[in-house]
């Protein structure tokens, strides 16, 4: 998983992590700090940083595997792009169908 994906998961589910895990993931993946810099900032060892990051990322992946909010939002964004295209093409019926599918996604 790349840093953008981890940062995205943190933005969705970071409040479900411990404060320390959320802070370390933010420092590593949003602020691009090294393990050493994070360790110094938090007053812990580099190994503790690595352990905390691994545990936090694993937890984010587990949560997303159950809730799937990121996938749902990506599907909705794709459908909204399709609505824009349909409206630009004067395909109102097609746009209405897309809106109906968006509603189905939101109800799931």
N, C-alpha and C positions, 0 to 999 in steps of 0.2 A: 504494500500500500504506500502510495507516495505522500509527500508532506501536504499537498493540497487536499487530498482526500481525508487525511487525519485532521487537518485544520477545519474542514467542513463538518466532519463528525463532531468535533469539539464544539463548534458553533451551535449544533443542534442539541447535543446531549451533555455538554460540559457541566451543566448544573447537577447531573447525576453522578459525577465523579467526586472524589474527596477534593477539598479546596487545594491541597498540595498537588494532587495529580493534575487538576485543571490548570493550576499555575505553571507547573513544569511543562505540560504539553503546549501551553501558550508560549512560554519562553523558547522552547525548542522549535516548534513548527510555525509560529507566527512571527516571532522576533529573531529567529535563526541564531540563538545563542548556542555555544558549545556545551558539552557535558560539564567541563570544568567551570565555565562561567555560571551555569545553573547551580552547580554544587556550591560554589562560593556564595552566590546570592541567597541560597536556601540554608547554608550552614550545614551541609551534609556531604557525604563522600560521592565521588563519581559513580561508584557502584550503586549507591542508593538512588541516584538520579536515573541510571539505566534501569534499575528494577522498577522504580516508580513509573517511568515512561512506558516500559513494556506492559506493566500491569494496567495502566490507564488506557493505553491503546487497545489492549485485548478487551477491556471492559466496554470501550466505545464500540468495537466491532460486534460484541455480543448483543449489546443493546440495539444497535442498528439491525442486526440479523433478526431481531424479534419485532421491532416497531416499523422498520422500513420507511421512515419519514423522508429520508434523502431520496430514495427511489421514487416515492410517491410524488414528491415535489418536482423531480426531473420529468416525470411523465406529464404532470400538469403543465409545466413550462413548454414542453414539446407540443401539447395540445393547444395551448394559447398561441403558439407560433402558427399552428395550422389554422386556427380561427382567424388570425390576422391575414393569412394568405387567402383563405376562402372569402373573407369580406372584401379584400382588395380585388378579387376576381368576380365580385358580385354574386357569389354563391351563398346566398343566405341560408338555404336549406342545409348545405354542407356545414356551415358555421353553427347552425342550431344543433346538428348532430354532434359536433365536437363539444359544444357546451354541455349537452346531455351526458357525454362520456366523461367530461370533467366532473360533473355532479356525481356520477357513479363512482369515480375514483375517490372523491371526498367522502362518500358514504361508506366505503369499505373500511 
